């Protein structure tokens, strides 16, 4: 019945609470708390005249429960000791297992590194062995060629030359040996030419012995290479054997450690199961002991008798009055009242941002509506089908897309104009190629002039691009600075609002906690005193102003939720703004780096082309002095290429007006006045 009455009280008070929240909630709460304070003091005075003393009777079970609790304490001590022992054993096993894991990881890395080193050593050995073998083979063939004579001198010389020449390409053949071979081949060739004429009569008796010194040198070198190759083979066998022993030792250690680790894990699992059993038994004994203690405390409290009920009620009412007074003090503080006036009203103004976005879209639509008539008028004035098509597209496409189309078309027209402007140089080059009577010097002059013109045009374009990049870098730097200043200001504002909201929540939490703790305590204290209640009291045991407290606490929680929402929205806004700022700064830095690199490249290119231009102009001046007789013909050639007729002039004039029109169109979209 009391629950039904409380719900009914809340329902009756709800419209008033909601209306108060919409208007000025904090002053309303203060008024209600003041009313509760007056009522509490009045009822405390009335209860003093209803106090009576009752006799009490209790069944004494204190002795039995005291013995039961003592036995449980002894069992708990034993179970706790067992659990601590298991826990220490498990911790020690964890250390051993971690050490095994570290060793296994180290040995695996050592094995991998040793295998890589062995593989590299084997590759080096194979290469050196091949070099020694090839060098030894070449030496053997050269020695054999020198030792074996040929009946035909020419055939013999050719064979020796091939075998000895092969030694020059061997990397292991020392320099002095190569020089000896070269000297021998040079002397031998000269002698063979001298003796070739006399070959039909007889062979020189000293010829067969003149290569003996070279043969001895090559044999000594062959013996050295064979010895070194043998030594290399022995070292390879030793290194391979050492590697195999090292790998076997690592494998044996890994295998034994893996087995030991598995045994430790098994032991750890058993101890964990034993510890879980001990802790389960401990929890059961503790739960039984705590239940006995609670029951003993309840019996002891009941046995104290109703004699203490009056004092308890009086103390309870005093605490209630103090709690309400404390709540009034907290809610009246600046942390709640002023923060409510400062921040909560701003929650009603969330729709302002959407209105600003709608305003920007309206302005863009108005500018786009002005663009199509302007383009049609200019198209009819200059006879431009291109502008007429753009006007039709401008009426049916989004604002940003229209701006992009205009910029792309403007770039296209400017590139077309630049292309026709450079057509003169191309025309001169083509006519010069087709002109059969042009002399060599004229070709040089034409080429130099074309290169000079190209360099000048490129340098001019580079100058414009450098100026644009410099301006863009400056603008980007200013924009990044402004964004940083704005972000700092916005962050400070959000931080202040979040701190105020958090302080208000903490203050309200204290007020709610004071009231809830008191009324919860008031209800529990009364339940223990039901058997000693005053039979003459029409309302039963005093529980405090429970019905009124529900409405007050509910209203305080509504205000607290408003501050929580303010803090959450402020934090979300701060996170979003910071994320957008970080993304903008990252993109801006990337763009800045790219533009800075591009600027450096263009400056370097411009400097290189400036030096090339000086050289080309000097060359042109020297060549022109040699070709004065061909200047008249060159002038006629320029005249024929430049004079392209009236159609080109009309085309250039129309293109110029189209470019001006597109530039004005961009100004219209930007909101500038073009009148």
C-alpha distance (Angstrom), angle and dihedral (degrees) to the residues before:
residue distance angle dihedral
X1 . . .
X2 3.79 . .
X3 3.84 90.1 .
X4 3.80 90.7 52.2
X5 3.79 91.1 49.3
X6 3.79 91.4 49.8
X7 3.81 92.5 50.6
X8 3.77 90.2 49.1
X9 3.78 91.1 51.4
X10 3.80 90.8 51.4
X11 3.80 91.2 49.2
X12 3.80 92.0 51.2
X13 3.79 92.3 47.4
X14 3.83 96.1 44.6
X15 3.85 98.7 84.8
X16 3.79 90.2 50.0
X17 3.81 91.8 48.4
X18 3.81 93.6 48.9
X19 3.80 92.3 48.1
X20 3.78 89.8 49.0
X21 3.81 91.1 50.4
X22 3.78 92.0 52.9
X23 3.82 92.3 49.6
X24 3.82 115.9 31.6
X25 3.86 110.7 -31.8
X26 3.80 101.0 178.4
X27 3.86 97.3 58.2
X28 3.83 89.6 45.8
X29 3.81 91.6 54.0
X30 3.79 91.0 49.9
X31 3.83 91.0 52.8
X32 3.82 92.0 50.9
X33 3.80 92.5 48.3
X34 3.80 90.9 50.7
X35 3.82 89.2 53.9
X36 3.82 90.8 50.4
X37 3.80 90.7 50.3
X38 3.82 91.9 54.7
X39 3.83 91.7 47.3
X40 3.82 93.4 49.5
X41 3.78 93.7 52.9
X42 3.80 91.0 49.1
X43 3.84 94.9 50.6
X44 3.79 92.2 46.6
X45 3.79 88.6 59.2
X46 3.83 92.5 48.6
X47 3.85 93.7 50.2
X48 3.82 91.3 59.3
X49 3.82 91.3 69.5
X50 3.86 93.6 49.8
X51 3.76 96.4 56.4
X52 3.84 117.3 122.5
X53 3.74 134.4 163.9
X54 3.83 121.9 -117.2
X55 3.74 130.5 -165.3
X56 3.65 116.9 -122.6
X57 3.75 138.1 -156.1
X58 3.86 126.9 -159.9
X59 3.79 134.6 -176.4
X60 3.77 105.8 -126.2
X61 3.82 111.9 -134.1
X62 3.78 96.1 147.4
X63 3.81 95.8 110.4
X64 3.83 94.9 52.7
X65 3.80 94.0 46.8
X66 3.83 92.4 46.4
X67 3.83 91.4 57.4
X68 3.82 92.1 46.4
X69 3.79 91.2 51.4
X70 3.85 92.1 49.6
X71 3.82 92.2 53.5
X72 3.81 90.6 49.3
X73 3.83 91.5 51.9
X74 3.83 90.9 56.3
X75 3.83 91.7 50.0
X76 3.82 90.6 48.5
X77 3.83 91.8 54.4
X78 3.82 91.9 54.0
X79 3.81 93.9 46.6
X80 3.81 92.4 48.0
X81 3.83 90.7 52.0
X82 3.83 90.5 51.9
X83 3.82 91.8 49.0
X84 3.82 92.2 49.9
X85 3.83 91.1 50.3
X86 3.82 91.8 51.1
X87 3.80 90.8 46.8
X88 3.83 92.1 52.3
X89 3.82 91.5 48.5
X90 3.81 91.2 50.1
X91 3.82 91.7 49.3
X92 3.83 90.9 51.6
X93 3.83 91.0 48.5
X94 3.82 89.4 50.3
X95 3.82 89.2 55.6
X96 3.82 91.9 50.1
X97 3.83 92.0 47.5
X98 3.82 91.6 48.1
X99 3.83 89.6 50.9
X100 3.82 90.3 50.4
X101 3.82 90.4 49.7
X102 3.81 90.4 51.3
X103 3.83 91.6 49.6
X104 3.81 92.4 48.2
X105 3.78 90.7 50.4
X106 3.83 92.0 47.6
X107 3.81 93.2 48.3
X108 3.79 91.4 48.4
X109 3.81 90.0 53.1
X110 3.83 91.5 46.2
X111 3.80 90.6 51.4
X112 3.78 92.4 49.9
X113 3.81 93.1 47.8
X114 3.83 92.6 46.2
X115 3.82 90.5 50.1
X116 3.80 90.8 51.4
X117 3.83 91.6 49.1
X118 3.83 91.4 47.2
X119 3.81 90.6 49.7
X120 3.80 91.1 51.8
X121 3.83 91.4 46.8
X122 3.82 90.8 49.7
X123 3.80 90.7 51.0
X124 3.82 90.8 49.6
X125 3.81 90.1 48.5
X126 3.81 92.6 50.2
X127 3.79 91.3 50.8
X128 3.82 94.5 47.0
X129 3.81 91.9 44.7
X130 3.78 90.2 51.6
X131 3.81 91.3 48.6
X132 3.83 92.0 50.2
X133 3.82 91.7 46.1
X134 3.80 93.8 48.3
X135 3.79 91.5 45.4
X136 3.84 92.1 48.7
X137 3.81 90.9 48.3
X138 3.78 91.9 50.0
X139 3.83 90.5 48.9
X140 3.80 91.9 50.1
X141 3.80 91.8 50.9
X142 3.80 91.8 47.0
X143 3.82 92.1 49.2
X144 3.79 91.1 47.2
X145 3.79 90.9 49.6
X146 3.80 91.6 50.8
X147 3.80 94.4 45.9
X148 3.81 96.8 47.1
X149 3.76 114.4 70.4
X150 3.81 124.9 -150.0
X151 3.81 126.1 -142.2
X152 3.77 89.5 -137.2
X153 3.79 110.2 64.1
X154 3.77 94.3 -157.6
X155 3.81 92.5 52.4
X156 3.80 90.2 46.3
X157 3.80 92.8 51.6
X158 3.76 92.7 48.4
X159 3.82 92.5 50.7
X160 3.80 93.5 48.3
X161 3.75 91.4 46.4
X162 3.82 92.7 53.9
X163 3.81 95.2 46.7
X164 3.80 94.8 44.6
X165 3.81 93.8 43.2
X166 3.83 88.9 56.0
X167 3.82 88.7 63.1
X168 3.81 90.4 63.3
X169 3.86 90.7 67.9
X170 3.82 95.7 50.5
X171 3.88 110.2 105.9
X172 3.83 93.8 -152.2
X173 3.84 96.0 52.8
X174 3.85 105.7 103.9
X175 3.78 120.4 -120.9
X176 3.81 95.1 -113.6
X177 3.80 90.5 55.2
X178 3.80 91.7 49.9
X179 3.82 90.0 49.7
X180 3.84 90.7 50.9
X181 3.81 90.6 50.6
X182 3.79 91.2 49.1
X183 3.81 91.8 49.1
X184 3.78 91.6 48.6
X185 3.79 93.4 49.7
X186 3.81 91.1 49.7
X187 3.83 94.8 49.7
X188 3.78 93.0 40.8
X189 3.78 93.5 53.7
X190 3.83 91.8 51.9
X191 3.79 92.8 49.5
X192 3.77 92.7 48.1
X193 3.80 91.3 55.1
X194 3.81 91.0 51.3
X195 3.76 93.3 47.6
X196 3.78 97.2 42.4
X197 3.78 92.9 82.1
X198 3.81 91.5 50.7
X199 3.82 94.7 44.9
X200 3.76 93.9 97.0
X201 3.82 90.6 58.5
X202 3.81 101.8 40.5
X203 3.85 144.2 -38.3
X204 3.80 121.3 -106.6
X205 3.80 109.3 -101.1
X206 3.84 91.9 -146.0
X207 3.76 95.0 53.1
X208 3.80 95.9 79.8
X209 3.82 92.2 58.7
X210 3.75 102.9 43.2
X211 3.86 93.3 87.2
X212 3.81 94.7 51.3
X213 3.80 93.9 98.4
X214 3.80 91.7 52.3
X215 3.82 91.3 48.1
X216 3.81 90.9 53.9
X217 3.79 90.8 49.8
X218 3.81 92.4 50.1
X219 3.80 92.3 47.1
X220 3.82 91.8 52.6
X221 3.79 88.9 49.0
X222 3.82 90.5 48.5
X223 3.81 91.4 52.3
X224 3.79 90.2 49.2
X225 3.82 92.6 51.2
X226 3.81 92.6 47.5
X227 3.83 90.6 50.3
X228 3.77 92.4 47.6
X229 3.81 91.3 47.1
X230 3.80 90.4 51.6
X231 3.80 90.2 49.3
X232 3.80 89.9 48.7
X233 3.83 91.0 51.6
X234 3.83 91.2 50.9
X235 3.79 91.8 49.1
X236 3.82 90.2 50.0
X237 3.81 92.0 51.9
X238 3.83 90.1 48.8
X239 3.81 93.4 47.6
X240 3.80 91.8 47.3
X241 3.81 91.5 49.6
X242 3.82 91.9 48.3
X243 3.81 90.3 50.2
X244 3.81 92.1 50.2
X245 3.81 91.7 50.6
X246 3.81 90.9 48.8
X247 3.82 92.5 49.8
X248 3.81 91.4 47.1
X249 3.80 90.8 51.6
X250 3.82 91.0 50.3
X251 3.82 91.4 47.6
X252 3.83 91.7 50.1
X253 3.81 92.2 49.4
X254 3.81 91.1 46.5
X255 3.80 92.5 50.0
X256 3.82 94.6 48.2
X257 3.82 93.0 44.6
X258 3.81 90.9 49.5
X259 3.83 90.2 54.3
X260 3.81 91.9 46.8
X261 3.80 91.1 48.4
X262 3.81 91.3 52.1
X263 3.83 90.5 51.5
X264 3.81 91.0 50.3
X265 3.81 91.3 50.5
X266 3.82 90.0 51.5
X267 3.82 90.8 50.1
X268 3.80 90.9 47.1
X269 3.81 91.2 51.6
X270 3.81 91.3 53.1
X271 3.80 92.8 49.5
X272 3.82 91.2 47.4
X273 3.80 89.8 54.0
X274 3.81 91.2 48.6
X275 3.82 90.8 48.0
X276 3.82 90.9 49.8
X277 3.83 90.1 52.3
X278 3.82 92.0 48.5
X279 3.79 92.2 48.4
X280 3.81 91.1 47.9
X281 3.81 91.2 53.3
X282 3.79 89.6 44.8
X283 3.81 91.3 53.2
X284 3.81 91.2 50.9
X285 3.80 93.5 50.0
X286 3.83 91.9 45.1
X287 3.81 90.8 49.6
X288 3.84 91.5 50.9
X289 3.79 92.0 46.5
X290 3.80 92.8 48.2
X291 3.82 89.5 50.1
X292 3.78 90.7 52.5
X293 3.80 91.2 47.9
X294 3.79 91.3 50.4
X295 3.79 91.6 49.5
X296 3.82 91.4 47.1
X297 3.80 91.0 50.7
X298 3.81 91.4 49.8
X299 3.80 91.9 50.1
X300 3.80 91.0 47.7
X301 3.79 90.8 49.8
X302 3.82 92.2 49.9
X303 3.80 91.2 48.2
X304 3.75 92.0 58.5
X305 3.75 86.4 75.0
X306 3.72 139.1 -144.0
X307 3.80 89.4 -66.2
X308 3.80 88.0 91.8
X309 3.84 95.3 47.0
X310 3.80 95.5 89.0
X311 3.79 92.7 50.4
X312 3.81 89.9 46.6
X313 3.81 92.7 52.0
X314 3.78 92.4 46.6
X315 3.84 91.6 49.0
X316 3.80 89.6 47.5
X317 3.79 93.1 53.3
X318 3.80 90.4 47.3
X319 3.83 90.4 52.7
X320 3.81 89.8 48.0
X321 3.79 91.8 54.1
X322 3.84 90.4 47.4
X323 3.82 92.0 47.9
X324 3.82 92.7 51.3
X325 3.81 90.6 46.6
X326 3.82 90.7 50.3
X327 3.81 91.4 49.2
X328 3.84 90.4 51.1
X329 3.81 89.9 51.0
X330 3.84 93.4 50.0
X331 3.82 95.6 46.0
X332 3.80 91.4 46.6
X333 3.83 90.6 55.9
X334 3.83 123.0 103.5
X335 3.81 91.2 -111.5
X336 3.83 90.4 70.6
X337 3.80 109.6 20.7
X338 3.80 99.4 40.9
X339 3.82 93.6 38.8
X340 3.81 88.7 53.1
X341 3.80 91.0 53.3
X342 3.81 92.3 43.6
X343 3.81 103.0 46.1
X344 3.80 116.0 12.8
X345 3.80 94.4 67.0
X346 3.81 90.0 57.5
X347 3.81 89.1 67.0
X348 3.79 88.4 72.8
X349 3.78 91.8 60.5
X350 3.83 99.2 63.8
X351 3.78 93.1 115.6
X352 3.83 94.3 66.4
X353 3.83 94.1 86.5
X354 3.80 92.2 53.7
X355 3.79 90.6 51.4
X356 3.79 90.7 52.9
X357 3.81 91.3 51.4
X358 3.81 89.7 49.6
X359 3.80 89.6 50.7
X360 3.83 91.7 53.1
X361 3.81 90.9 49.7
X362 3.81 90.6 49.7
X363 3.82 91.6 52.6
X364 3.82 91.2 49.5
X365 3.81 91.7 50.1
X366 3.82 90.6 50.6
X367 3.80 92.0 51.7
X368 3.80 91.8 46.9
X369 3.83 89.8 50.8
X370 3.83 89.5 56.0
X371 3.82 92.2 50.2
X372 3.83 102.3 66.2
X373 3.88 97.0 54.9
X374 3.80 89.7 46.0
X375 3.82 92.4 52.6
X376 3.83 92.9 46.8
X377 3.79 91.7 50.7
X378 3.80 92.9 50.5
X379 3.83 91.8 44.8
X380 3.82 91.6 56.1
X381 3.81 91.4 44.6
X382 3.83 96.1 55.9
X383 3.81 98.3 24.6
X384 3.84 95.0 -115.7
X385 3.78 116.8 162.2
X386 3.83 88.4 -175.7
X387 3.83 93.2 62.6
X388 3.80 90.7 45.3
X389 3.83 90.8 56.5
X390 3.81 90.5 47.6
X391 3.82 90.9 52.4
X392 3.82 90.7 55.3
X393 3.82 91.8 49.2
X394 3.81 92.9 45.6
X395 3.79 91.5 60.9
X396 3.81 95.6 55.9
X397 3.81 106.8 36.4
X398 3.83 134.3 77.4
X399 3.79 118.9 -88.0
X400 3.81 96.4 -109.5
X401 3.80 92.5 46.8
X402 3.81 91.7 51.8
X403 3.80 90.4 51.4
X404 3.81 89.4 50.3
X405 3.82 93.0 49.5
X406 3.80 91.4 51.9
X407 3.81 92.4 49.6
X408 3.82 92.7 48.5
X409 3.81 92.1 48.3
X410 3.81 91.0 48.1
X411 3.82 91.1 52.3
X412 3.81 90.5 48.2
X413 3.82 93.3 52.4
X414 3.80 92.9 46.8
X415 3.82 91.4 49.6
X416 3.82 89.6 49.0
X417 3.80 90.6 51.5
X418 3.81 91.6 49.7
X419 3.78 90.3 49.2
X420 3.81 93.2 54.1
X421 3.79 90.4 44.6
X422 3.84 89.9 58.2
X423 3.84 91.4 45.5
X424 3.81 91.1 93.7
X425 3.81 93.2 66.8
X426 3.80 91.1 46.4
X427 3.85 90.5 49.4
X428 3.80 91.6 51.2
X429 3.81 91.0 50.0
X430 3.83 93.6 49.6
X431 3.84 94.7 46.3
X432 3.79 91.0 47.2
X433 3.82 90.4 52.8
X434 3.81 92.6 50.7
X435 3.83 94.0 44.7
X436 3.83 104.6 94.8
X437 3.82 95.2 -169.9
X438 3.80 95.1 59.1
X439 3.69 110.4 119.0
X440 3.76 126.1 -134.0
X441 3.78 93.5 -102.4
X442 3.78 91.7 51.0
X443 3.81 89.3 54.4
X444 3.79 88.9 52.2
X445 3.81 91.8 50.1
X446 3.80 92.3 47.9
X447 3.80 91.5 49.0
X448 3.78 93.0 47.2
X449 3.79 92.9 48.6
X450 3.80 91.1 48.5
X451 3.81 90.9 49.8
X452 3.79 91.8 47.2
X453 3.80 91.9 49.6
X454 3.79 90.6 47.2
X455 3.80 91.2 49.5
X456 3.79 92.2 49.0
X457 3.79 92.1 48.1
X458 3.80 91.1 46.7
X459 3.80 91.7 47.8
X460 3.79 91.2 49.1
X461 3.78 90.8 49.8
X462 3.80 90.8 46.5
X463 3.81 89.4 51.0
X464 3.79 90.7 53.6
X465 3.79 92.2 46.1
X466 3.82 91.6 47.6
X467 3.81 90.2 51.0
X468 3.81 90.9 49.0
X469 3.82 92.4 47.7
X470 3.80 91.6 47.7
X471 3.79 91.1 50.8
X472 3.81 92.1 46.0
X473 3.81 91.3 50.3
X474 3.80 90.5 51.2
X475 3.79 92.0 47.9
X476 3.80 91.2 47.1
X477 3.80 91.5 50.6
X478 3.81 91.4 50.8
X479 3.82 91.8 46.6
X480 3.80 92.0 50.5
X481 3.79 90.1 49.1
X482 3.78 92.7 50.7
X483 3.81 90.9 47.0
X484 3.81 90.2 52.2
X485 3.82 92.9 49.8
X486 3.81 91.4 47.1
X487 3.82 91.4 47.6
X488 3.81 91.7 50.9
X489 3.80 91.9 50.2
X490 3.79 92.8 46.3
X491 3.81 91.5 47.4
X492 3.81 92.0 51.3
X493 3.81 91.0 49.6
X494 3.80 93.0 48.7
X495 3.79 91.2 46.2
X496 3.80 91.6 52.9
X497 3.81 93.1 47.3
X498 3.82 91.5 46.9
X499 3.81 91.8 49.2
X500 3.82 92.2 49.7
X501 3.81 91.4 48.6
X502 3.80 91.9 47.9
X503 3.80 92.3 48.8
X504 3.81 90.6 50.2
X505 3.82 90.8 49.8
X506 3.80 91.7 50.4
X507 3.79 91.3 49.9
X508 3.81 92.5 47.8
X509 3.81 90.1 46.4
X510 3.80 89.0 56.0
X511 3.80 91.5 50.4
X512 3.83 93.0 47.2
X513 3.82 91.3 45.2
X514 3.80 91.8 51.5
X515 3.81 92.0 51.7
X516 3.83 96.1 41.2
X517 3.80 94.3 46.6
X518 3.75 91.9 50.4
X519 3.82 97.6 47.5
X520 3.81 92.5 43.4
X521 3.78 89.0 51.4
X522 3.80 90.5 46.1
X523 3.83 91.9 55.4
X524 3.81 94.0 47.1
X525 3.82 93.6 48.1
X526 3.77 91.8 52.1
X527 3.87 93.6 53.2
X528 3.79 90.4 60.2
X529 3.78 90.9 52.5
X530 3.82 100.5 48.1
X531 3.81 94.3 106.8
X532 3.80 90.5 55.6
X533 3.78 99.3 45.8
X534 3.79 120.7 134.7
X535 3.83 108.0 -97.0
X536 3.80 89.3 -153.1
X537 3.81 93.1 57.8
X538 3.84 110.3 103.9
X539 3.86 93.6 -157.3
X540 3.81 100.6 43.9
X541 3.82 122.5 -131.7
X542 3.80 114.4 -5.6
X543 3.83 113.1 -105.3
X544 3.76 100.9 173.6
X545 3.81 126.1 -107.3
X546 3.81 92.8 -47.8
X547 3.83 98.4 159.6
X548 3.79 94.3 50.7
X549 3.81 92.0 44.5
X550 3.83 92.1 58.1
X551 3.80 92.0 59.0
X552 3.79 93.1 45.5
X553 3.82 93.8 47.7
X554 3.79 90.9 46.6
X555 3.78 91.6 52.8
X556 3.82 91.8 47.5
X557 3.82 89.8 50.9
X558 3.82 90.3 51.6
X559 3.81 90.0 53.7
X560 3.80 90.0 45.5
X561 3.82 90.9 51.9
X562 3.82 89.2 52.1
X563 3.78 90.2 55.6
X564 3.82 90.1 44.8
X565 3.80 89.9 52.4
X566 3.79 89.6 48.9
X567 3.82 90.6 51.4
X568 3.85 92.8 46.7
X569 3.80 93.6 48.0
X570 3.80 91.2 46.4
X571 3.82 91.1 49.4
X572 3.82 91.9 46.5
X573 3.78 90.9 48.4
X574 3.81 90.6 49.1
X575 3.83 92.6 49.6
X576 3.80 91.8 48.1
X577 3.80 93.0 46.6
X578 3.81 91.9 47.7
X579 3.80 91.1 48.6
X580 3.79 91.9 50.1
X581 3.81 90.5 46.4
X582 3.81 92.1 50.0
X583 3.80 91.3 48.8
X584 3.81 91.1 48.2
X585 3.81 92.9 48.2
X586 3.81 92.3 46.8
X587 3.79 91.8 50.9
X588 3.81 91.3 43.4
X589 3.81 93.0 50.7
X590 3.80 90.5 48.5
X591 3.80 90.5 49.2
X592 3.80 90.5 46.3
X593 3.81 92.6 51.1
X594 3.78 91.5 47.4
X595 3.81 93.0 48.6
X596 3.80 91.8 45.1
X597 3.81 91.1 51.9
X598 3.79 90.8 46.5
X599 3.81 90.0 49.5
X600 3.80 92.2 51.6
X601 3.80 91.1 49.2
X602 3.78 92.7 49.4
X603 3.82 92.6 47.8
X604 3.81 90.0 51.6
X605 3.81 90.7 46.6
X606 3.80 91.6 49.1
X607 3.80 91.3 51.3
X608 3.81 91.8 49.4
X609 3.80 91.9 48.8
X610 3.81 90.9 48.4
X611 3.80 90.1 56.6
X612 3.80 90.8 45.9
X613 3.80 89.9 51.2
X614 3.81 92.7 55.5
X615 3.80 90.5 51.1
X616 3.82 93.2 46.9
X617 3.81 93.1 49.0
X618 3.82 91.0 51.5
X619 3.80 90.2 50.2
X620 3.80 91.1 48.6
X621 3.79 92.8 51.3
X622 3.82 92.2 51.5
X623 3.80 93.3 46.9
X624 3.82 94.1 45.4
X625 3.82 91.4 56.7
X626 3.79 88.1 59.2
X627 3.83 94.7 48.8
X628 3.83 105.0 49.2
X629 3.80 90.8 128.7
X630 3.85 92.2 63.5
X631 3.85 98.3 50.7
X632 3.82 94.6 96.2
X633 3.77 92.0 53.9
X634 3.81 90.5 47.1
X635 3.83 91.2 52.4
X636 3.82 90.6 51.8
X637 3.80 90.2 50.8
X638 3.80 91.6 52.7
X639 3.79 91.3 48.4
X640 3.80 92.7 53.0
X641 3.81 92.5 49.8
X642 3.81 97.8 44.3
X643 3.82 94.5 46.4
X644 3.83 98.6 78.0
X645 3.83 98.6 152.8
X646 3.80 136.2 -108.9
X647 3.83 95.6 -63.9
X648 3.78 92.5 71.1
X649 3.80 91.4 48.7
X650 3.82 91.5 51.8
X651 3.76 90.6 47.0
X652 3.79 92.2 51.5
X653 3.83 91.9 47.7
X654 3.80 92.6 50.2
X655 3.80 91.8 46.9
X656 3.79 90.3 51.0
X657 3.83 91.2 53.5
X658 3.82 90.5 46.8
X659 3.82 90.7 53.5
X660 3.82 91.0 49.3
X661 3.82 90.0 49.0
X662 3.81 92.7 51.6
X663 3.80 91.1 49.0
X664 3.81 89.6 52.4
X665 3.82 89.3 48.3
X666 3.81 90.5 56.8
X667 3.79 89.3 51.2
X668 3.83 89.9 52.4
X669 3.82 90.6 52.6
X670 3.82 89.4 48.7
X671 3.81 90.9 53.7
X672 3.83 95.9 -111.5
X673 3.78 122.9 146.8
X674 3.85 111.7 -113.0
X675 3.81 98.1 178.1
